[in-house]
Amino acid sequence: MGQIQYSEKYFDDTFEYRHVVLPPEVAKLLPKNRLLDEQAWMSLIVANEQLEKVRTELDNKFFHTTTLGM
């Protein structure tokens, strides 16, 4: 799974902004007709971090099993 990429933050008198580029496999799961609020973004970030940890653990186990015969 690709990584989420963030632009630098920029501001106006009211809001803080940043552009976010999502990997296609994440983008296809999100609604196309609205912007996500802060809570939705934080949930997405946490879920993505958890998935990356699991993926890394599985990759490591597969490597050790296939390469080292463990």
mmCIF file as Biopython writes it, N, C-alpha, C and O atoms, coordinates in Angstrom:
data_model
#
loop_
_atom_site.group_PDB
_atom_site.id
_atom_site.type_symbol
_atom_site.label_atom_id
_atom_site.label_alt_id
_atom_site.label_comp_id
_atom_site.label_asym_id
_atom_site.label_entity_id
_atom_site.label_seq_id
_atom_site.pdbx_PDB_ins_code
_atom_site.Cartn_x
_atom_site.Cartn_y
_atom_site.Cartn_z
_atom_site.occupancy
_atom_site.B_iso_or_equiv
_atom_site.auth_seq_id
_atom_site.auth_asym_id
_atom_site.pdbx_PDB_model_num
ATOM 1   N N  . MET A ? 1  ? 0.851   -1.174  0.000  1.0 0.0 1  A 1 
ATOM 2   C CA . MET A ? 1  ? 0.000   0.000   0.000  1.0 0.0 1  A 1 
ATOM 3   C C  . MET A ? 1  ? 0.891   1.230   0.000  1.0 0.0 1  A 1 
ATOM 4   O O  . MET A ? 1  ? 1.890   1.274   0.719  1.0 0.0 1  A 1 
ATOM 5   N N  . GLY A ? 2  ? 0.542   2.223   -0.795 1.0 0.0 2  A 1 
ATOM 6   C CA . GLY A ? 2  ? 1.312   3.453   -0.868 1.0 0.0 2  A 1 
ATOM 7   C C  . GLY A ? 2  ? 1.135   4.314   0.372  1.0 0.0 2  A 1 
ATOM 8   O O  . GLY A ? 2  ? 0.240   4.090   1.186  1.0 0.0 2  A 1 
ATOM 9   N N  . GLN A ? 3  ? 1.984   5.275   0.490  1.0 0.0 3  A 1 
ATOM 10  C CA . GLN A ? 3  ? 1.944   6.187   1.624  1.0 0.0 3  A 1 
ATOM 11  C C  . GLN A ? 3  ? 1.083   7.407   1.323  1.0 0.0 3  A 1 
ATOM 12  O O  . GLN A ? 3  ? 0.981   7.836   0.174  1.0 0.0 3  A 1 
ATOM 13  N N  . ILE A ? 4  ? 0.468   7.960   2.361  1.0 0.0 4  A 1 
ATOM 14  C CA . ILE A ? 4  ? -0.256  9.219   2.241  1.0 0.0 4  A 1 
ATOM 15  C C  . ILE A ? 4  ? 0.781   10.336  2.217  1.0 0.0 4  A 1 
ATOM 16  O O  . ILE A ? 4  ? 1.689   10.362  3.048  1.0 0.0 4  A 1 
ATOM 17  N N  . GLN A ? 5  ? 0.649   11.259  1.264  1.0 0.0 5  A 1 
ATOM 18  C CA . GLN A ? 5  ? 1.593   12.370  1.125  1.0 0.0 5  A 1 
ATOM 19  C C  . GLN A ? 5  ? 0.883   13.674  1.480  1.0 0.0 5  A 1 
ATOM 20  O O  . GLN A ? 5  ? -0.252  13.904  1.064  1.0 0.0 5  A 1 
ATOM 21  N N  . TYR A ? 6  ? 1.559   14.524  2.252  1.0 0.0 6  A 1 
ATOM 22  C CA . TYR A ? 6  ? 0.988   15.783  2.724  1.0 0.0 6  A 1 
ATOM 23  C C  . TYR A ? 6  ? 1.803   16.965  2.216  1.0 0.0 6  A 1 
ATOM 24  O O  . TYR A ? 6  ? 3.033   16.912  2.184  1.0 0.0 6  A 1 
ATOM 25  N N  . SER A ? 7  ? 1.116   18.029  1.819  1.0 0.0 7  A 1 
ATOM 26  C CA . SER A ? 7  ? 1.799   19.273  1.478  1.0 0.0 7  A 1 
ATOM 27  C C  . SER A ? 7  ? 2.114   20.027  2.767  1.0 0.0 7  A 1 
ATOM 28  O O  . SER A ? 7  ? 1.671   19.643  3.850  1.0 0.0 7  A 1 
ATOM 29  N N  . GLU A ? 8  ? 2.876   21.089  2.638  1.0 0.0 8  A 1 
ATOM 30  C CA . GLU A ? 8  ? 3.067   21.994  3.762  1.0 0.0 8  A 1 
ATOM 31  C C  . GLU A ? 8  ? 1.726   22.650  4.085  1.0 0.0 8  A 1 
ATOM 32  O O  . GLU A ? 8  ? 0.876   22.807  3.208  1.0 0.0 8  A 1 
ATOM 33  N N  . LYS A ? 9  ? 1.545   23.029  5.346  1.0 0.0 9  A 1 
ATOM 34  C CA . LYS A ? 9  ? 0.312   23.728  5.733  1.0 0.0 9  A 1 
ATOM 35  C C  . LYS A ? 9  ? 0.363   25.164  5.238  1.0 0.0 9  A 1 
ATOM 36  O O  . LYS A ? 9  ? 1.429   25.775  5.165  1.0 0.0 9  A 1 
ATOM 37  N N  . TYR A ? 10 ? -0.806  25.687  4.900  1.0 0.0 10 A 1 
ATOM 38  C CA . TYR A ? 10 ? -0.919  27.106  4.596  1.0 0.0 10 A 1 
ATOM 39  C C  . TYR A ? 10 ? -2.220  27.606  5.203  1.0 0.0 10 A 1 
ATOM 40  O O  . TYR A ? 10 ? -3.122  26.819  5.487  1.0 0.0 10 A 1 
ATOM 41  N N  . PHE A ? 11 ? -2.316  28.921  5.401  1.0 0.0 11 A 1 
ATOM 42  C CA . PHE A ? 11 ? -3.373  29.485  6.230  1.0 0.0 11 A 1 
ATOM 43  C C  . PHE A ? 11 ? -4.014  30.692  5.566  1.0 0.0 11 A 1 
ATOM 44  O O  . PHE A ? 11 ? -3.413  31.357  4.723  1.0 0.0 11 A 1 
ATOM 45  N N  . ASP A ? 12 ? -5.255  30.957  5.971  1.0 0.0 12 A 1 
ATOM 46  C CA . ASP A ? 12 ? -5.864  32.255  5.732  1.0 0.0 12 A 1 
ATOM 47  C C  . ASP A ? 12 ? -6.298  32.774  7.105  1.0 0.0 12 A 1 
ATOM 48  O O  . ASP A ? 12 ? -5.853  32.244  8.124  1.0 0.0 12 A 1 
ATOM 49  N N  . ASP A ? 13 ? -7.147  33.786  7.155  1.0 0.0 13 A 1 
ATOM 50  C CA . ASP A ? 13 ? -7.538  34.362  8.442  1.0 0.0 13 A 1 
ATOM 51  C C  . ASP A ? 13 ? -8.399  33.423  9.282  1.0 0.0 13 A 1 
ATOM 52  O O  . ASP A ? 13 ? -8.549  33.629  10.486 1.0 0.0 13 A 1 
ATOM 53  N N  . THR A ? 14 ? -8.957  32.410  8.663  1.0 0.0 14 A 1 
ATOM 54  C CA . THR A ? 14 ? -9.898  31.539  9.364  1.0 0.0 14 A 1 
ATOM 55  C C  . THR A ? 14 ? -9.449  30.089  9.451  1.0 0.0 14 A 1 
ATOM 56  O O  . THR A ? 14 ? -9.635  29.442  10.482 1.0 0.0 14 A 1 
ATOM 57  N N  . PHE A ? 15 ? -8.863  29.577  8.385  1.0 0.0 15 A 1 
ATOM 58  C CA . PHE A ? 15 ? -8.618  28.142  8.299  1.0 0.0 15 A 1 
ATOM 59  C C  . PHE A ? 15 ? -7.150  27.802  8.060  1.0 0.0 15 A 1 
ATOM 60  O O  . PHE A ? 15 ? -6.345  28.637  7.647  1.0 0.0 15 A 1 
ATOM 61  N N  . GLU A ? 16 ? -6.847  26.557  8.335  1.0 0.0 16 A 1 
ATOM 62  C CA . GLU A ? 16 ? -5.549  25.960  8.023  1.0 0.0 16 A 1 
ATOM 63  C C  . GLU A ? 16 ? -5.805  24.936  6.917  1.0 0.0 16 A 1 
ATOM 64  O O  . GLU A ? 16 ? -6.788  24.196  6.969  1.0 0.0 16 A 1 
ATOM 65  N N  . TYR A ? 17 ? -4.925  24.892  5.919  1.0 0.0 17 A 1 
ATOM 66  C CA . TYR A ? 17 ? -5.112  24.002  4.775  1.0 0.0 17 A 1 
ATOM 67  C C  . TYR A ? 17 ? -3.871  23.167  4.533  1.0 0.0 17 A 1 
ATOM 68  O O  . TYR A ? 17 ? -2.770  23.515  4.960  1.0 0.0 17 A 1 
ATOM 69  N N  . ARG A ? 18 ? -4.068  22.067  3.845  1.0 0.0 18 A 1 
ATOM 70  C CA . ARG A ? 18 ? -2.966  21.306  3.270  1.0 0.0 18 A 1 
ATOM 71  C C  . ARG A ? 18 ? -3.553  20.375  2.221  1.0 0.0 18 A 1 
ATOM 72  O O  . ARG A ? 18 ? -4.699  19.939  2.329  1.0 0.0 18 A 1 
ATOM 73  N N  . HIS A ? 19 ? -2.765  20.080  1.221  1.0 0.0 19 A 1 
ATOM 74  C CA . HIS A ? 19 ? -3.176  19.128  0.192  1.0 0.0 19 A 1 
ATOM 75  C C  . HIS A ? 19 ? -2.718  17.742  0.627  1.0 0.0 19 A 1 
ATOM 76  O O  . HIS A ? 19 ? -1.643  17.577  1.203  1.0 0.0 19 A 1 
ATOM 77  N N  . VAL A ? 20 ? -3.546  16.766  0.345  1.0 0.0 20 A 1 
ATOM 78  C CA . VAL A ? 20 ? -3.236  15.387  0.701  1.0 0.0 20 A 1 
ATOM 79  C C  . VAL A ? 20 ? -3.392  14.527  -0.546 1.0 0.0 20 A 1 
ATOM 80  O O  . VAL A ? 20 ? -4.412  14.588  -1.232 1.0 0.0 20 A 1 
ATOM 81  N N  . VAL A ? 21 ? -2.368  13.725  -0.833 1.0 0.0 21 A 1 
ATOM 82  C CA . VAL A ? 21 ? -2.424  12.796  -1.962 1.0 0.0 21 A 1 
ATOM 83  C C  . VAL A ? 21 ? -2.525  11.390  -1.388 1.0 0.0 21 A 1 
ATOM 84  O O  . VAL A ? 21 ? -1.641  10.931  -0.663 1.0 0.0 21 A 1 
ATOM 85  N N  . LEU A ? 22 ? -3.613  10.721  -1.725 1.0 0.0 22 A 1 
ATOM 86  C CA . LEU A ? 22 ? -3.860  9.381   -1.210 1.0 0.0 22 A 1 
ATOM 87  C C  . LEU A ? 22 ? -3.469  8.324   -2.230 1.0 0.0 22 A 1 
ATOM 88  O O  . LEU A ? 22 ? -3.595  8.542   -3.435 1.0 0.0 22 A 1 
ATOM 89  N N  . PRO A ? 23 ? -2.995  7.182   -1.751 1.0 0.0 23 A 1 
ATOM 90  C CA . PRO A ? 23 ? -2.773  6.071   -2.668 1.0 0.0 23 A 1 
ATOM 91  C C  . PRO A ? 23 ? -4.117  5.642   -3.264 1.0 0.0 23 A 1 
ATOM 92  O O  . PRO A ? 23 ? -5.142  5.756   -2.593 1.0 0.0 23 A 1 
ATOM 93  N N  . PRO A ? 24 ? -4.135  5.159   -4.488 1.0 0.0 24 A 1 
ATOM 94  C CA . PRO A ? 24 ? -5.398  4.786   -5.138 1.0 0.0 24 A 1 
ATOM 95  C C  . PRO A ? 24 ? -6.242  3.813   -4.325 1.0 0.0 24 A 1 
ATOM 96  O O  . PRO A ? 24 ? -7.468  3.925   -4.307 1.0 0.0 24 A 1 
ATOM 97  N N  . GLU A ? 25 ? -5.600  2.857   -3.651 1.0 0.0 25 A 1 
ATOM 98  C CA . GLU A ? 25 ? -6.369  1.877   -2.889 1.0 0.0 25 A 1 
ATOM 99  C C  . GLU A ? 25 ? -7.089  2.494   -1.691 1.0 0.0 25 A 1 
ATOM 100 O O  . GLU A ? 25 ? -8.096  1.953   -1.233 1.0 0.0 25 A 1 
ATOM 101 N N  . VAL A ? 26 ? -6.587  3.614   -1.180 1.0 0.0 26 A 1 
ATOM 102 C CA . VAL A ? 26 ? -7.263  4.331   -0.098 1.0 0.0 26 A 1 
ATOM 103 C C  . VAL A ? 26 ? -8.312  5.274   -0.683 1.0 0.0 26 A 1 
ATOM 104 O O  . VAL A ? 26 ? -9.437  5.339   -0.189 1.0 0.0 26 A 1 
ATOM 105 N N  . ALA A ? 27 ? -7.945  5.994   -1.724 1.0 0.0 27 A 1 
ATOM 106 C CA . ALA A ? 27 ? -8.847  6.983   -2.326 1.0 0.0 27 A 1 
ATOM 107 C C  . ALA A ? 27 ? -10.155 6.359   -2.793 1.0 0.0 27 A 1 
ATOM 108 O O  . ALA A ? 27 ? -11.211 6.983   -2.682 1.0 0.0 27 A 1 
ATOM 109 N N  . LYS A ? 28 ? -10.099 5.142   -3.311 1.0 0.0 28 A 1 
ATOM 110 C CA . LYS A ? 28 ? -11.325 4.525   -3.832 1.0 0.0 28 A 1 
ATOM 111 C C  . LYS A ? 28 ? -12.320 4.187   -2.727 1.0 0.0 28 A 1 
ATOM 112 O O  . LYS A ? 28 ? -13.490 3.939   -3.019 1.0 0.0 28 A 1 
ATOM 113 N N  . LEU A ? 29 ? -11.892 4.170   -1.472 1.0 0.0 29 A 1 
ATOM 114 C CA . LEU A ? 29 ? -12.773 3.861   -0.350 1.0 0.0 29 A 1 
ATOM 115 C C  . LEU A ? 29 ? -13.481 5.084   0.221  1.0 0.0 29 A 1 
ATOM 116 O O  . LEU A ? 29 ? -14.387 4.949   1.043  1.0 0.0 29 A 1 
ATOM 117 N N  . LEU A ? 30 ? -13.076 6.267   -0.206 1.0 0.0 30 A 1 
ATOM 118 C CA . LEU A ? 30 ? -13.613 7.500   0.371  1.0 0.0 30 A 1 
ATOM 119 C C  . LEU A ? 30 ? -14.698 8.103   -0.504 1.0 0.0 30 A 1 
ATOM 120 O O  . LEU A ? 30 ? -14.719 7.892   -1.716 1.0 0.0 30 A 1 
ATOM 121 N N  . PRO A ? 31 ? -15.608 8.862   0.123  1.0 0.0 31 A 1 
ATOM 122 C CA . PRO A ? 31 ? -16.660 9.511   -0.667 1.0 0.0 31 A 1 
ATOM 123 C C  . PRO A ? 31 ? -16.067 10.541  -1.621 1.0 0.0 31 A 1 
ATOM 124 O O  . PRO A ? 31 ? -15.106 11.230  -1.278 1.0 0.0 31 A 1 
ATOM 125 N N  . LYS A ? 32 ? -16.631 10.642  -2.797 1.0 0.0 32 A 1 
ATOM 126 C CA . LYS A ? 32 ? -16.119 11.566  -3.818 1.0 0.0 32 A 1 
ATOM 127 C C  . LYS A ? 32 ? -16.866 12.903  -3.830 1.0 0.0 32 A 1 
ATOM 128 O O  . LYS A ? 32 ? -16.436 13.853  -4.484 1.0 0.0 32 A 1 
ATOM 129 N N  . ASN A ? 33 ? -17.974 12.970  -3.110 1.0 0.0 33 A 1 
ATOM 130 C CA . ASN A ? 33 ? -18.842 14.138  -3.218 1.0 0.0 33 A 1 
ATOM 131 C C  . ASN A ? 33 ? -18.725 15.123  -2.056 1.0 0.0 33 A 1 
ATOM 132 O O  . ASN A ? 33 ? -19.538 16.041  -1.950 1.0 0.0 33 A 1 
ATOM 133 N N  . ARG A ? 34 ? -17.731 14.952  -1.184 1.0 0.0 34 A 1 
ATOM 134 C CA . ARG A ? 34 ? -17.582 15.898  -0.071 1.0 0.0 34 A 1 
ATOM 135 C C  . ARG A ? 34 ? -16.159 15.867  0.471  1.0 0.0 34 A 1 
ATOM 136 O O  . ARG A ? 34 ? -15.403 14.924  0.239  1.0 0.0 34 A 1 
ATOM 137 N N  . LEU A ? 35 ? -15.818 16.922  1.196  1.0 0.0 35 A 1 
ATOM 138 C CA . LEU A ? 35 ? -14.531 16.986  1.879  1.0 0.0 35 A 1 
ATOM 139 C C  . LEU A ? 35 ? -14.644 16.274  3.220  1.0 0.0 35 A 1 
ATOM 140 O O  . LEU A ? 35 ? -15.724 16.219  3.809  1.0 0.0 35 A 1 
ATOM 141 N N  . LEU A ? 36 ? -13.545 15.736  3.697  1.0 0.0 36 A 1 
ATOM 142 C CA . LEU A ? 36 ? -13.547 15.090  5.003  1.0 0.0 36 A 1 
ATOM 143 C C  . LEU A ? 36 ? -13.218 16.110  6.083  1.0 0.0 36 A 1 
ATOM 144 O O  . LEU A ? 36 ? -12.368 16.979  5.888  1.0 0.0 36 A 1 
ATOM 145 N N  . ASP A ? 37 ? -13.898 16.001  7.224  1.0 0.0 37 A 1 
ATOM 146 C CA . ASP A ? 37 ? -13.597 16.896  8.337  1.0 0.0 37 A 1 
ATOM 147 C C  . ASP A ? 37 ? -12.381 16.367  9.107  1.0 0.0 37 A 1 
ATOM 148 O O  . ASP A ? 37 ? -11.847 15.305  8.785  1.0 0.0 37 A 1 
ATOM 149 N N  . GLU A ? 38 ? -11.957 17.106  10.110 1.0 0.0 38 A 1 
ATOM 150 C CA . GLU A ? 38 ? -10.751 16.766  10.866 1.0 0.0 38 A 1 
ATOM 151 C C  . GLU A ? 38 ? -10.855 15.389  11.518 1.0 0.0 38 A 1 
ATOM 152 O O  . GLU A ? 38 ? -9.897  14.617  11.492 1.0 0.0 38 A 1 
ATOM 153 N N  . GLN A ? 39 ? -12.008 15.080  12.099 1.0 0.0 39 A 1 
ATOM 154 C CA . GLN A ? 39 ? -12.185 13.784  12.763 1.0 0.0 39 A 1 
ATOM 155 C C  . GLN A ? 39 ? -12.058 12.631  11.762 1.0 0.0 39 A 1 
ATOM 156 O O  . GLN A ? 39 ? -11.436 11.613  12.065 1.0 0.0 39 A 1 
ATOM 157 N N  . ALA A ? 40 ? -12.638 12.788  10.585 1.0 0.0 40 A 1 
ATOM 158 C CA . ALA A ? 40 ? -12.540 11.745  9.561  1.0 0.0 40 A 1 
ATOM 159 C C  . ALA A ? 40 ? -11.093 11.559  9.111  1.0 0.0 40 A 1 
ATOM 160 O O  . ALA A ? 40 ? -10.647 10.428  8.916  1.0 0.0 40 A 1 
ATOM 161 N N  . TRP A ? 41 ? -10.349 12.669  8.944  1.0 0.0 41 A 1 
ATOM 162 C CA . TRP A ? 41 ? -8.938  12.561  8.544  1.0 0.0 41 A 1 
ATOM 163 C C  . TRP A ? 41 ? -8.118  11.860  9.609  1.0 0.0 41 A 1 
ATOM 164 O O  . TRP A ? 41 ? -7.282  11.012  9.295  1.0 0.0 41 A 1 
ATOM 165 N N  . MET A ? 42 ? -8.353  12.212  10.881 1.0 0.0 42 A 1 
ATOM 166 C CA . MET A ? 42 ? -7.597  11.586  11.963 1.0 0.0 42 A 1 
ATOM 167 C C  . MET A ? 42 ? -7.887  10.090  12.014 1.0 0.0 42 A 1 
ATOM 168 O O  . MET A ? 42 ? -6.977  9.289   12.230 1.0 0.0 42 A 1 
ATOM 169 N N  . SER A ? 43 ? -9.138  9.711   11.818 1.0 0.0 43 A 1 
ATOM 170 C CA . SER A ? 43 ? -9.494  8.288   11.793 1.0 0.0 43 A 1 
ATOM 171 C C  . SER A ? 43 ? -8.792  7.577   10.648 1.0 0.0 43 A 1 
ATOM 172 O O  . SER A ? 43 ? -8.299  6.462   10.813 1.0 0.0 43 A 1 
ATOM 173 N N  . LEU A ? 44 ? -8.746  8.217   9.494  1.0 0.0 44 A 1 
ATOM 174 C CA . LEU A ? 44 ? -8.075  7.639   8.330  1.0 0.0 44 A 1 
ATOM 175 C C  . LEU A ? 44 ? -6.586  7.454   8.595  1.0 0.0 44 A 1 
ATOM 176 O O  . LEU A ? 44 ? -6.016  6.420   8.248  1.0 0.0 44 A 1 
ATOM 177 N N  . ILE A ? 45 ? -5.962  8.440   9.201  1.0 0.0 45 A 1 
ATOM 178 C CA . ILE A ? 45 ? -4.533  8.375   9.495  1.0 0.0 45 A 1 
ATOM 179 C C  . ILE A ? 45 ? -4.238  7.244   10.476 1.0 0.0 45 A 1 
ATOM 180 O O  . ILE A ? 45 ? -3.304  6.469   10.272 1.0 0.0 45 A 1 
ATOM 181 N N  . VAL A ? 46 ? -5.036  7.149   11.543 1.0 0.0 46 A 1 
ATOM 182 C CA . VAL A ? 46 ? -4.827  6.097   12.538 1.0 0.0 46 A 1 
ATOM 183 C C  . VAL A ? 46 ? -5.019  4.722   11.910 1.0 0.0 46 A 1 
ATOM 184 O O  . VAL A ? 46 ? -4.214  3.817   12.134 1.0 0.0 46 A 1 
ATOM 185 N N  . ALA A ? 47 ? -6.078  4.562   11.127 1.0 0.0 47 A 1 
ATOM 186 C CA . ALA A ? 47 ? -6.332  3.274   10.472 1.0 0.0 47 A 1 
ATOM 187 C C  . ALA A ? 47 ? -5.191  2.917   9.527  1.0 0.0 47 A 1 
ATOM 188 O O  . ALA A ? 47 ? -4.764  1.763   9.481  1.0 0.0 47 A 1 
ATOM 189 N N  . ASN A ? 48 ? -4.698  3.892   8.777  1.0 0.0 48 A 1 
ATOM 190 C CA . ASN A ? 48 ? -3.597  3.637   7.846  1.0 0.0 48 A 1 
ATOM 191 C C  . ASN A ? 48 ? -2.330  3.229   8.600  1.0 0.0 48 A 1 
ATOM 192 O O  . ASN A ? 48 ? -1.620  2.321   8.166  1.0 0.0 48 A 1 
ATOM 193 N N  . GLU A ? 49 ? -2.042  3.886   9.716  1.0 0.0 49 A 1 
ATOM 194 C CA . GLU A ? 49 ? -0.861  3.539   10.508 1.0 0.0 49 A 1 
ATOM 195 C C  . GLU A ? 49 ? -0.973  2.118   11.053 1.0 0.0 49 A 1 
ATOM 196 O O  . GLU A ? 49 ? 0.006   1.372   11.061 1.0 0.0 49 A 1 
ATOM 197 N N  . GLN A ? 50 ? -2.173  1.745   11.510 1.0 0.0 50 A 1 
ATOM 198 C CA . GLN A ? 50 ? -2.372  0.393   12.034 1.0 0.0 50 A 1 
ATOM 199 C C  . GLN A ? 50 ? -2.199  -0.644  10.927 1.0 0.0 50 A 1 
ATOM 200 O O  . GLN A ? 50 ? -1.575  -1.684  11.138 1.0 0.0 50 A 1 
ATOM 201 N N  . LEU A ? 51 ? -2.747  -0.364  9.758  1.0 0.0 51 A 1 
ATOM 202 C CA . LEU A ? 51 ? -2.599  -1.289  8.633  1.0 0.0 51 A 1 
ATOM 203 C C  . LEU A ? 51 ? -1.139  -1.436  8.212  1.0 0.0 51 A 1 
ATOM 204 O O  . LEU A ? 51 ? -0.694  -2.536  7.883  1.0 0.0 51 A 1 
ATOM 205 N N  . GLU A ? 52 ? -0.396  -0.335  8.221  1.0 0.0 52 A 1 
ATOM 206 C CA . GLU A ? 52 ? 1.025   -0.398  7.867  1.0 0.0 52 A 1 
ATOM 207 C C  . GLU A ? 52 ? 1.806   -1.256  8.862  1.0 0.0 52 A 1 
ATOM 208 O O  . GLU A ? 52 ? 2.698   -2.005  8.465  1.0 0.0 52 A 1 
ATOM 209 N N  . LYS A ? 53 ? 1.474   -1.150  10.160 1.0 0.0 53 A 1 
ATOM 210 C CA . LYS A ? 53 ? 2.150   -1.969  11.171 1.0 0.0 53 A 1 
ATOM 211 C C  . LYS A ? 53 ? 1.875   -3.448  10.937 1.0 0.0 53 A 1 
ATOM 212 O O  . LYS A ? 53 ? 2.790   -4.269  10.985 1.0 0.0 53 A 1 
ATOM 213 N N  . VAL A ? 54 ? 0.619   -3.785  10.686 1.0 0.0 54 A 1 
ATOM 214 C CA . VAL A ? 54 ? 0.257   -5.180  10.438 1.0 0.0 54 A 1 
ATOM 215 C C  . VAL A ? 54 ? 0.945   -5.685  9.181  1.0 0.0 54 A 1 
ATOM 216 O O  . VAL A ? 54 ? 1.469   -6.799  9.158  1.0 0.0 54 A 1 
ATOM 217 N N  . ARG A ? 55 ? 0.943   -4.872  8.144  1.0 0.0 55 A 1 
ATOM 218 C CA . ARG A ? 55 ? 1.592   -5.268  6.887  1.0 0.0 55 A 1 
ATOM 219 C C  . ARG A ? 55 ? 3.083   -5.521  7.091  1.0 0.0 55 A 1 
ATOM 220 O O  . ARG A ? 55 ? 3.626   -6.500  6.579  1.0 0.0 55 A 1 
ATOM 221 N N  . THR A ? 56 ? 3.733   -4.649  7.832  1.0 0.0 56 A 1 
ATOM 222 C CA . THR A ? 56 ? 5.157   -4.812  8.111  1.0 0.0 56 A 1 
ATOM 223 C C  . THR A ? 56 ? 5.415   -6.092  8.901  1.0 0.0 56 A 1 
ATOM 224 O O  . THR A ? 56 ? 6.352   -6.833  8.602  1.0 0.0 56 A 1 
ATOM 225 N N  . GLU A ? 57 ? 4.584   -6.351  9.907  1.0 0.0 57 A 1 
ATOM 226 C CA . GLU A ? 57 ? 4.742   -7.573  10.699 1.0 0.0 57 A 1 
ATOM 227 C C  . GLU A ? 57 ? 4.565   -8.813  9.825  1.0 0.0 57 A 1 
ATOM 228 O O  . GLU A ? 57 ? 5.341   -9.763  9.926  1.0 0.0 57 A 1 
ATOM 229 N N  . LEU A ? 58 ? 3.552   -8.803  8.973  1.0 0.0 58 A 1 
ATOM 230 C CA . LEU A ? 58 ? 3.324   -9.947  8.086  1.0 0.0 58 A 1 
ATOM 231 C C  . LEU A ? 58 ? 4.470   -10.119 7.094  1.0 0.0 58 A 1 
ATOM 232 O O  . LEU A ? 58 ? 4.900   -11.241 6.826  1.0 0.0 58 A 1 
ATOM 233 N N  . ASP A ? 59 ? 4.966   -9.006  6.548  1.0 0.0 59 A 1 
ATOM 234 C CA . ASP A ? 59 ? 6.112   -9.080  5.633  1.0 0.0 59 A 1 
ATOM 235 C C  . ASP A ? 59 ? 7.329   -9.678  6.337  1.0 0.0 59 A 1 
ATOM 236 O O  . ASP A ? 59 ? 8.036   -10.508 5.767  1.0 0.0 59 A 1 
ATOM 237 N N  . ASN A ? 60 ? 7.569   -9.251  7.579  1.0 0.0 60 A 1 
ATOM 238 C CA . ASN A ? 60 ? 8.707   -9.772  8.341  1.0 0.0 60 A 1 
ATOM 239 C C  . ASN A ? 60 ? 8.554   -11.263 8.620  1.0 0.0 60 A 1 
ATOM 240 O O  . ASN A ? 60 ? 9.511   -12.025 8.485  1.0 0.0 60 A 1 
ATOM 241 N N  . LYS A ? 61 ? 7.347   -11.678 9.010  1.0 0.0 61 A 1 
ATOM 242 C CA . LYS A ? 61 ? 7.111   -13.101 9.272  1.0 0.0 61 A 1 
ATOM 243 C C  . LYS A ? 61 ? 7.300   -13.918 8.000  1.0 0.0 61 A 1 
ATOM 244 O O  . LYS A ? 61 ? 7.905   -14.989 8.035  1.0 0.0 61 A 1 
ATOM 245 N N  . PHE A ? 62 ? 6.791   -13.427 6.889  1.0 0.0 62 A 1 
ATOM 246 C CA . PHE A ? 62 ? 6.940   -14.130 5.620  1.0 0.0 62 A 1 
ATOM 247 C C  . PHE A ? 62 ? 8.412   -14.242 5.249  1.0 0.0 62 A 1 
ATOM 248 O O  . PHE A ? 62 ? 8.865   -15.301 4.813  1.0 0.0 62 A 1 
ATOM 249 N N  . PHE A ? 63 ? 9.160   -13.157 5.419  1.0 0.0 63 A 1 
ATOM 250 C CA . PHE A ? 63 ? 10.596  -13.160 5.111  1.0 0.0 63 A 1 
ATOM 251 C C  . PHE A ? 63 ? 11.327  -14.199 5.957  1.0 0.0 63 A 1 
ATOM 252 O O  . PHE A ? 63 ? 12.114  -14.992 5.440  1.0 0.0 63 A 1 
ATOM 253 N N  . HIS A ? 64 ? 11.058  -14.184 7.265  1.0 0.0 64 A 1 
ATOM 254 C CA . HIS A ? 64 ? 11.738  -15.131 8.151  1.0 0.0 64 A 1 
ATOM 255 C C  . HIS A ? 64 ? 11.346  -16.572 7.840  1.0 0.0 64 A 1 
ATOM 256 O O  . HIS A ? 64 ? 12.183  -17.471 7.907  1.0 0.0 64 A 1 
ATOM 257 N N  . THR A ? 65 ? 10.097  -16.791 7.504  1.0 0.0 65 A 1 
ATOM 258 C CA . THR A ? 65 ? 9.623   -18.145 7.206  1.0 0.0 65 A 1 
ATOM 259 C C  . THR A ? 65 ? 10.218  -18.670 5.908  1.0 0.0 65 A 1 
ATOM 260 O O  . THR A ? 65 ? 10.672  -19.812 5.845  1.0 0.0 65 A 1 
ATOM 261 N N  . THR A ? 66 ? 10.215  -17.842 4.877  1.0 0.0 66 A 1 
ATOM 262 C CA . THR A ? 66 ? 10.671  -18.311 3.567  1.0 0.0 66 A 1 
ATOM 263 C C  . THR A ? 66 ? 12.186  -18.265 3.411  1.0 0.0 66 A 1 
ATOM 264 O O  . THR A ? 66 ? 12.767  -19.120 2.742  1.0 0.0 66 A 1 
ATOM 265 N N  . THR A ? 67 ? 12.823  -17.283 4.016  1.0 0.0 67 A 1 
ATOM 266 C CA . THR A ? 67 ? 14.262  -17.113 3.836  1.0 0.0 67 A 1 
ATOM 267 C C  . THR A ? 67 ? 15.070  -17.900 4.857  1.0 0.0 67 A 1 
ATOM 268 O O  . THR A ? 67 ? 16.070  -18.540 4.529  1.0 0.0 67 A 1 
ATOM 269 N N  . LEU A ? 68 ? 14.617  -17.837 6.088  1.0 0.0 68 A 1 
ATOM 270 C CA . LEU A ? 68 ? 15.389  -18.460 7.158  1.0 0.0 68 A 1 
ATOM 271 C C  . LEU A ? 68 ? 14.860  -19.836 7.544  1.0 0.0 68 A 1 
ATOM 272 O O  . LEU A ? 68 ? 15.470  -20.526 8.361  1.0 0.0 68 A 1 
ATOM 273 N N  . GLY A ? 69 ? 13.733  -20.240 6.967  1.0 0.0 69 A 1 
ATOM 274 C CA . GLY A ? 69 ? 13.170  -21.552 7.259  1.0 0.0 69 A 1 
ATOM 275 C C  . GLY A ? 69 ? 12.656  -21.685 8.676  1.0 0.0 69 A 1 
ATOM 276 O O  . GLY A ? 69 ? 12.660  -22.780 9.239  1.0 0.0 69 A 1 
ATOM 277 N N  . MET A ? 70 ? 12.216  -20.592 9.253  1.0 0.0 70 A 1 
ATOM 278 C CA . MET A ? 70 ? 11.741  -20.614 10.643 1.0 0.0 70 A 1 
ATOM 279 C C  . MET A ? 70 ? 10.263  -20.870 10.712 1.0 0.0 70 A 1 
ATOM 280 O O  . MET A ? 70 ? 9.695   -20.921 11.803 1.0 0.0 70 A 1 
#
